[in-house]
């Protein structure tokens, strides 16, 4: 007990120093952990979106490999436009996470839709994120025609 009384001030100073280091460590590590958790959550969400896109492609393969014309049937035309819109949304989500990892996959998915994407103008591209707009522009390279209505 005598030793504690004699060294009380030193023990209190040491405790305060340890608490200060703990607070500084928490101030640094907690935001890092939150950011890591957020990234993991966004990666999972992007993978789920891509998985759903693949499910739609399996269920409606005719939308994935379109013909050279727009279906005259408004219902089929709307389904195709919605499919490409969902593809572009999926592209935005996955490219936001890792553009280098997903660029080739997204580019391959966009390529069959070149005739439709050739109809996109600057106003359409402005609604897309920069990486997706860049990919659409690269798909538009070599455009000769846009989709016409099927007979």
Order of alpha helices (4+ residues) and beta strands (2+ residues): alpha-alpha-alpha-beta-alpha-alpha-alpha-alpha-alpha-beta
